[in-house]
Amino acid sequence: MRASAFPQKWVDCAIPYGQLKKCLKKVTKELEEIGLDKETLTSLAAVQQRPSSNDTPVDSGFSYHLDVNSIDDDDDVKPPRYRPRLTIFIHLEDGVAVDAKLSPPTRDFLQKLALSNSATAGTSLSSKGSLPVPSIASSDSQNSGVTGNATDIRQVEVPLVFDAEFFGILQTDVTNIGALQEEEQAKLEGQIGILGEELGKAIEPSRGRRARGDLDIWRQIFELYLDARIFFSSRESDHGARTSTQAVEQLRWFQDQVVQRKLVQRLKLDASQAAFGNFVTINTALLSILKFQEINRLAVSKILKSMPGAHSTDDIY
């Protein structure tokens, strides 16, 4: 980011990829210390994808949710807080964890949490609704010491200290980027408004023949600009928003066409030529904002893909 041609203020607000990577290592270590390494979590996640039947018990699974708590303090609406929830469904037989996919230390850890937690399989842990609970086949209930069944399912929420720290850092930086974008948007809107006023005065037909000539040239410039579809295309073949790479190519095409047709040289009024320079500057600024957004979105996406339960950038960004 620092090697790119961005203002220092933008660089200071960018997603701190290195800092988040360090925090992510703490998250990984925190999970590994209780036996929940990547392989174990991957194995548990596979359970959610496998259909079950009444004849075949399903091993324990897990759910990783990111709760969003909006904070409304009177008239001051603060950014939402994100709370990660790692919930594991385990089997208990007579109060003892029996899941084969979990290591003995992990079973012991989760067993203690399960027995100390009053949460059961029917408890809602997500702000968006109840978590899915793996079904198990019914067993002989005569020997049961737990809720009348030989086998009982408990859902256990594992406390995640560094996950909360991770999302706290990420949310702070995303909030700062949002504030920066609003500031830059307001600045650009002001520049566009000024440009419109200046151009309107310069090419007012009542100002004479040169103004009317410049007005015709500006029509050609805007026709080329619309044909360039720099930031968005409405054509069926390539409909949608442009990437920064595509936008650079389209802006270059537009400028090349203007040069080839000598449109700027044909502008008679100094105010018209100055307006074209400002017009290009505004588009270059828009391009920089688009590139900055892409870099930060990519950083967030790469980080979140490394997290348990791989989140979408739409959850945060």
N, C-alpha and C positions, 0 to 999 in steps of 0.2 A: 504493500500500500504506500509506504513512504517513498518508494522509487517512482511512483506514478505522479502525474502532473495534477495533483489535487491540492486545494488550499489546506494549510496546516490545520485550520479549524475542522475541516472534514476528516482529516487523518486522525485527529484527536477523538472524534466521535465514532470512528470505525469499530466494527466488531473486533475485540481483542482475541484473535484466534489463538495466539500462543498462550495467553493466560487461561483461556477456556480449556485448551488441551492439557495443561497442567492440572486443572481442577478435575478434568475427566479421568486422569490417572488416579486421583484420589478416590473418585467414585468407583472405579474398577477395583482398586485395592480394598475399599470398604466392603464391596460385595464378595470378593474373594476370601476375605477374612472369615466370612460365615459360610464358605463353601459354595457360593453362587458365582462360579466363574462363567466365562462366556459359553463354554460347552454345555454346562448344566442348564443355563438359561435357554440356550438354543433347543436342548432336548425337551425342556418343559414347554417351550413355546409350540413345539411340534404337536403336543397333545391337543391344542386348540384346533388344529387343522384335521385331526383324525376323527371320523365319526364313531359314535359309541352305540352299543346295543345293550339290552337288558341281560344278555348272556355273557358279555365281556366287560369286566370292570375297566375303567379308564384310570390311568395313572394321574398323579397330581399335575396341575398346570399352573400358569401364573398370568397375571394381568398387570400391565404397567400403564397407569393413567396419570394425566397431568391435570389436576384440578385448577380451575381459574376462579379466583375469588375477587370479584369487583369491590372496590372500596369507594363508598360515596359518603364523604364527610361534609354534611350540610350542602353548601353550594360548591365545595371543592371536590371535584371528581379526580381521584388519584389513579395512577396506572394499576392494572390488575396485578395480583400476586399469584404466582404459580407454585403449587404444592405437588411434588411428585409422590405417587403412591405405588409401591410395589406390593402386590397382593399375591400370595401363594396359596393354592389349595392343597392341603395335605390329608392323607388318610390316617386316622387314629383307630387302633384296635385296643380296646380296654385302656385308653388313655396313652397309648404308645404309638409314635409315628412309625409307619411301616413302608413308606414309599421307597421302592427299589431304586429309583433314579437319583435319589439324594444320598450324599455321603453320610456316614454316621454322625460326624460333627454337625452337619447341616440339619439332619433329622432331630438331633438333640436340641439345637438352637430353636428350630421352628416349633418343636413340641412344647418347649417352655413358653414360647409366645402364645401358642394356641391355648394352652391350659390356663394362662393368666389373662387371656383376652376373652371377653364374653361374646365376641362376634361369632356368628354362625354362618352357615352357607347362605342363609336368606337375607343377611344384612347388606344393606346398600352402602358401598364404599365410594361410589363415584357420584359426583354432583350431577352427572348426566343420566343416572339410573343405576340399577343393580348390575353388578358384574356377573358374567356368565359363570356358572358353577359346573365343573365336570360331573357327569352322572356316574354312579357306580351301581353294580348289581347288588341286589339285596342278599345278605348272608344269613346264616343261622343266628337268630336273635336270642335264642335261649341262653347263650353263654355271654351275652353282652353285658359289659359294665359301663357302657357309655350310651346314654340316651336311649337305651333299649335296643341298640343295634350292635352287632359284633364289630361292624365297620362304620365309622363316622367320618364325615368330611368337615374340615374346619378351614375357613379362609383366614389367613394370617397376614396382617399388614406389617411389612418389614420397615423399621425406621431407617430413613436415608438422610443422613446429615449433609453429606457433600453433594448429593443431588440437589437439595434445596439451595445450597450455596451456589452451585452451578447455574441454576435457573435464575437466582437472584442477580448474579452478575450479568447474565444474558439479557434479562428483562430491563435492567438499568440502561444497558447500552442500546437496546432496541428503542427504548423510550427517548434517549438522547438523539438517536438518528431520526426518529419521528419529528422531534422538535426542530431539528436542523432542516428537514425536508419542508416543513411548513414555512420556516423562515425563508428558504431559498425560493419556494413557490411564490410567496408574497413579493419577494424582490423581483422575480421574473414578470409577474403580473404587472407590477409597476412599470418595468422597462417596456413591456409590450404596449401598455397604455400610452406612455410618453411617445413611443415610436409611431403609434397610430395618429396621435395628434399632430406630430411634426410632419409626417408624410401627408396627412390630410391638408394641412396648410400649404405645403410646398407644391402639390399638384392640383390645387384648386383651379378648375378650368377658367375661372374669372380672372386669374392672375396673368393670362396671356398665352401666346402661342407656345412658348417653351414649356410652360406648365402642362398644356394639353398634350404636347409631344411626350413629356415624361410620364404622363398618365397612361398613355398607350403602351409605353415600354414596361411600366409596372404591371400592367395586365399580362404581358407576356411572361414577366418574371414569376408572377403568382401562378400562371398556368403551368409553367415548368415545375414549380414547387409542388403543386398538387399532383402532377404526373410522377414526381420523384417518390411520393409516399414514404417520406423519410422515417417517420416514427410509427406509422400504422398504415396497413394496406386494407382496402375494402374490396379488392379483387377476389374472386372466388378461388383463383389458383394459389394465392399466398395470403389469404385473409388473416388478419390478426396483428398484434403488436410486433414491432421489430426488436431484434436483439441489438445490443450496442454495435456489434460487428456489422450487422446489416445496415444499421442507421448510418454508420460511417461511410459505407459504400454508396448509399443513396444520396447522402449529402455531398459526397465528392462528385457523383454524377450530375447533380443539380448545379454545382459550381462550375463544372466543366462545360455544361451546356450554356450557362450564362456567358462564360469566357468566349466560347466558340462563336456565339452570336453577337459578341461585343455589345451586350446590352448595357453594361455599366458605363462603357465609354460613350455610349449614345445618350446617356442621361445629361441633359443640359444644365440642370440646376445643381449647385454644390450641395444644397440641402437634400436632394434626392440621392446623390452619391453617398453622402454621410449616412442617410437612412438605410441604404443597402448594407453598408458596413455594420451598422447596428443590428440589422436583420440577421446577418450571418453570425454575429457575436451571440445573439440570443439562442440561435439554433445550436451553436457550439456549447453553450452553457447547458442546454437541455440534454445534449449528448453526454456531457460530463456527469450530470445527475443520473442518467440512465446507467452509465458504466459503474458509478459508485454504488447504486442500488444492486446491480448484478453481483459485484464483488462481495458485498455484505450478505446477500441472500445465499450465495455459494458457500461462504464461510459458515453460516448458520446451518445450511443443509448438510455439509460435511460433518459438522460437529454432532448434529442430531442423529445422523445415521450411525454414529458410534455409540449412541446411548441405548440402554435396554429398551426394547419395544419400538425402536426407530420412529421418531415423530416426524410429522410433516412440518414444513416451514410455515404453513398456514396456521398452525397452533400458536406460533409465536410472532412471526414477522408479518 
